[in-house]
Structures are given as C-alpha cells and as structure tokens.
Amino acid sequence: MVDPEPLTLAHPDPPMPSPHPLARRLIRTMFPWFLLLAFGMVVAQVTVQYFSVNADIDGDLASLCATIEQPVADQVWELNLPALGALTEGTLSHSIVSGVQVTTSEGQVLVMSGQLPMARMGKPWFLPNLYKQASLPLYFRSQRGSRNRIGTLSLYSSPGVVWQRVRAGLLTALVSSIAMALGVGGLCFVTLRTQLSRSVAGISEAIAGWQSQPMERPVPRIQYPYRDELGDLVHALNENRAHLAASMGELNRLNRNQELIIATRTADLREAKERAEAADRIKSAFLATMSHELRTPLNSIIGFTGILVQGLVGPLNDEQKKQLGMVRDSSNHLLELINDVLDISKIEAGQLEVTAQRFDLREALEKTIRSLGPLARKRGIDLELRLAPEVGSLVGDRRRVEQIVMNLAGNAIKFTEQGGVTVDCRVQGPEVEVRVRDTGIGIGPEDLGLLFRPFHQVDSGTTRKYEGTGLGLSICKRLVELMGGRIWVISAVGEGSTFSFALPLQDSGGGQA
Amino acid sequence: MKGTILYIEDNPQNLYLLTFILKAADYQVIQATSGEAGITLANAQAPDLILLDIQLPGMDGHAIARQLRSNPALQRIPIVAVTSYAMVGDREKALAAGCSGYIEKPIDPDTFVAQIEVHLPRRPVATSGE
C-alpha cells in the first residue's frame, strides 16, 4: 500500500516587508485632519488675541490721553504753540499712538500730526474706520475752581499698531502648531511602526512557518502578550490552525483507511479473478475431456455397426440389417446431440473458436448437400443446390460452414412433408450469401424471434415429432457471428421458410467467442 | 498384403475396430497401447504407416510424433493422427508435431481406409472392402 502523500499547502514565499506599511497609511489618513485642527486652533487663538490687544490699546490710549490732558490744556490756554508741538510730538513717540490732534472749542485745529483717520481727509463713507480714538475735552480751570471748555484733545491709534502686536502672536501660534503636528504625527508613525507593524509582521512570519509544516501536524501557537484586537486575531488564528490540523489528521487517517479498504478489495477481486480463471481452465479441460470421452465409445459403436452393416464380418439377414441400420442412425443422432451440447457448452464458456483459412466454398457446399442426399431421398423430398458462377473460395472455418449448412438444410428436410428444399449460394456485394428454402410447415411470427435462442424449438409439441436439441440454430447464429456474418429467417405458417446467412468475402478476423 | 501399419491406441474397442477394418483391407497391423511401446515397435519393425491416437495416458500423441520424427531412420514414415479432439487448433497442433494427416473420431468405416491410403503415395489407392 502506498502511504498517502500528506496534504500540505503550497509553500508560500517568506513574508517580504510590506511595500505599503500600515503606519504610513494611518498617518496619511490622520495628518490632514490634524493639520485642519491645528489651523482652527491657531485662528481661534489669534482671534482671542486680537480682541485682547484691541482692548489693551483702547485702555492705554485713554489713560495716555488723561495723562497729557492737563499740560495740553495749559499750553492751549497760553496759546504756546511751540510748547504744544513739543508736547504732542512727545506723545507720538509712544508706540501705540499714531496721530494727535488738538482743536479749539471753536473747531480751529491747533495741532494735527502723525496718522489720522481718513475721515478727516475725505475717506469714502463705506470703508470702516479702523482707527482707535481717545478724545478728552480741554478745560481752563480758574483760581476759583470754575472751568471753561477751551478745546479737544484726540489721540489716534492706526490699525497697523494692532496688527503689529497680533502678528507676533500669530507667528508663534503657527510655528508651535506645525511643530506639534509634526511631532505628534511622527510619534504616531514611529509608534505604529514599532508596535503594530512589528506585531503584524511577527504574526505573518509565524503563519509562514506553519505553512512549511504538513497541515495535519500540530504547530507552536503564535505568542502575543496583549489582549487587544490583534490578540483576538492571533487567538482565532491559533484556534483555526489547531482545528485544521485535527481535521487534516482525521482526513489523512480516513484516506489511509480508504486505501487499506481499496487494497483489501483489490486483493479480494484479484483472488476472485484468479479463482474464476482457474474455474475457466477447469471448464476448458472438462470440455476437451468430455469431447474425447464421449466420442471414443461412440466411435466404437458407429464403427462396429458400420462394418457389420457393410457385411465385412459376414452375411446378415434382412432383419439384422434393418436393426443394425437403426443402431447406426441412433448412434449418428446421438453424435449430433453430443456435438450440439459440446458446442453450446463451448459457447457458454466463451471457448467456441473458429479458424480463418481459405477454402473452396463450392466444394464444401457440394459435399454437404451430397451427404444429405440419403435423408432427403428417404423423406421423398427434392434437394437441390444452385451455385452462382461467381462463388469460389472463402476465408473462414470450413468445418463450421459445413456444419451450418448441414444444420439448416437438415432442418429444412426434416420440417418439409412434401415439396423440395433448395440451397442456393451467390455473391452479394462484399458478402457471400447462402439461402436454404423449403416448402415446409413454416414458422409463425410469434416464434420467429425466438428461433435463434438456445434450448428453444418451435412449440414444445414439435420436439416430439422432429428430433433435435433445439440448439442447432443458436449454434449456427453464434458460428456465423464469429465469422463476422449474420443469419436471418423469412417465414410464414404454411408457406415454408427461408433461412439465410451471409459471410464477408474478406477475412474479418475470425476471432474468438 | 498391402503393407504394415502400426496403430498406437489405448482404447481396446477402437484398437480392435480399426485393426479389423485395416485387416479387412489387407493390411498387417501391429498394435501398441502406449507411446513408449509404440516407439519401440516402430524402431524394431519400421512400419509403412503409423496411426496415432493423440490422447494417451502418459506420453501423449504430440510427444510421440515429435520423438518419431526426431529419429532419422523413421523420418519418412507417414504418421496419421486419429483423435476425438475437436477443438480449434487440434489439427494444427498435430501437424506441427510432425503428423502427415489428421482424422477425426468417430471414423467413418466406409471411407476410413481411403483416408489413410492418401498418405501411402507408393501404393495404388484402393477402395475399401474386400
């Protein structure tokens, strides 16, 4: 018995580093969102800062205005314009002040320096006034404590001041955000690479290791220390592999069992075949022995009867001659029966063989018909042979062809009460055809199909009247078929029968039964 | 006397029958009931023809024919097999073993002598009977 090949998966290549690592894909997905978030935060931060700077500047501007209000008012009262100019110039040096204006209570501009809102210089109405302004009325305070309004002091702060302050904050926020995004992203990437990718690669490697093993063999489980999703996956893989190993083991075991059963059965079959062949040889030997053993005593009976009838031994009276003639006829009939039974036994055993030798068909037919002459004369039947001129030699078994013609013509004579039997032979295309026509009792359609079956004679009543085993026609059929030909019959009750057989002119191989 | 025929046959009835027919046809017949005896007789008496049963106890007809044919002194003697074997190939086997002719049992007393005399070329073909 051949040991079955253990079932294995095709060995895969060892795992290569993935061309698209998981970490990179995750980072690529995460990063834009992270950037967006960082940007949003920067915007919010800058907005808050903007408002806080605005408020600071408003406050500073108001307090500065209050600080210089009294000195400015004094200089306006005294109309000391140079001192007023110096005072306002000094104010302008303050970083948040971009412009100064001093007007009298009548609206006369005493000082106007630095940047002022455009309204004063004809600003279009739709542009917002982004300048911050702090204005205070200027009073002259008398010794008695009364005060008179003498003008207005206005300090202005341009939008550039706010922007300058916010810009520094914006830059800081932006840079820190980007740095943080890069830092967090890089950290994530490295972590994913080291933790996730390495774990997954380890698992892949372990599985590749499994696949080099026969599937039914248990393999070491993949080790993974954490109880996370990968842990679940590893657990499932381990369980799966163990289950697979068990299944494969079972399958292989069943396979081996199957092989064993097949081997046993094959051996049984071989034994049965040998027994059958031995039986066949015994049957074959039996047929040969029977053939010999039955014919040997018959040989003596027929032979002695023959020489007695011939008068070789001495003169016989008429009664002795008549009775010895009956012994001879019975012996010949017995011989025919034995021959038929032996033939049918050989057919049943598949041992009927025919030779394929060239012989003179004319001569064979003439001889056969001649030998049937006495029977025909005794029954008062005309027996005629018509040979077409083209009939010559044939490749086949001469003895068997004679046997067929003897059987068909003999039957025809037996079953014909009056009239004649005609045997004619002609060449029909690639075949030679022999027809045996009689004017006998004929055969009903219900019996035509059964004629060529063994052990069947047309209705059991005829067996009594016409002697024979009923084997002749089935033997004829088999013989004709062995010689590559065919046999058939056309008949109607009361109108006689025509039995025909055709044999190929070319040797079709003869062959075995 | 037309000649001497050695007949090797184990069945006493057949031996008697054929001997009777041949004697009636004016032949001298010497009998053997086994192959060994037959070969001894053939060597001793150099018959004109040997009739040989194929199925014999012990040494069978084919072996006898081969042995007779292997003896140069007996090579020219025609051997006619008489056998009840009627299987395909029996005739070929007999001829291959060295037989000159082959007659199937049961024999026909009317034509038997004529069938044998075919193998005795120097003799005129005689009709059977007295």
Boltz contact constraints between the chains, C-beta under 6 A:
constraints:
  - contact:
      token1: [A, 291]
      token2: [B, 86]
      max_distance: 6.0
  - contact:
      token1: [A, 292]
      token2: [B, 55]
      max_distance: 6.0
  - contact:
      token1: [A, 292]
      token2: [B, 84]
      max_distance: 6.0
  - contact:
      token1: [A, 295]
      token2: [B, 84]
      max_distance: 6.0
  - contact:
      token1: [A, 295]
      token2: [B, 105]
      max_distance: 6.0
  - contact:
      token1: [A, 295]
      token2: [B, 106]
      max_distance: 6.0
  - contact:
      token1: [A, 296]
      token2: [B, 11]
      max_distance: 6.0
  - contact:
      token1: [A, 296]
      token2: [B, 84]
      max_distance: 6.0
  - contact:
      token1: [A, 298]
      token2: [B, 106]
      max_distance: 6.0
  - contact:
      token1: [A, 299]
      token2: [B, 14]
      max_distance: 6.0
  - contact:
      token1: [A, 299]
      token2: [B, 105]
      max_distance: 6.0
  - contact:
      token1: [A, 299]
      token2: [B, 106]
      max_distance: 6.0
  - contact:
      token1: [A, 300]
      token2: [B, 13]
      max_distance: 6.0
  - contact:
      token1: [A, 300]
      token2: [B, 14]
      max_distance: 6.0
  - contact:
      token1: [A, 300]
      token2: [B, 17]
      max_distance: 6.0
  - contact:
      token1: [A, 302]
      token2: [B, 106]
      max_distance: 6.0
  - contact:
      token1: [A, 303]
      token2: [B, 17]
      max_distance: 6.0
  - contact:
      token1: [A, 303]
      token2: [B, 107]
      max_distance: 6.0
  - contact:
      token1: [A, 303]
      token2: [B, 109]
      max_distance: 6.0
  - contact:
      token1: [A, 304]
      token2: [B, 17]
      max_distance: 6.0
  - contact:
      token1: [A, 306]
      token2: [B, 109]
      max_distance: 6.0
  - contact:
      token1: [A, 307]
      token2: [B, 109]
      max_distance: 6.0
  - contact:
      token1: [A, 312]
      token2: [B, 24]
      max_distance: 6.0
  - contact:
      token1: [A, 353]
      token2: [B, 88]
      max_distance: 6.0
  - contact:
      token1: [A, 355]
      token2: [B, 88]
      max_distance: 6.0
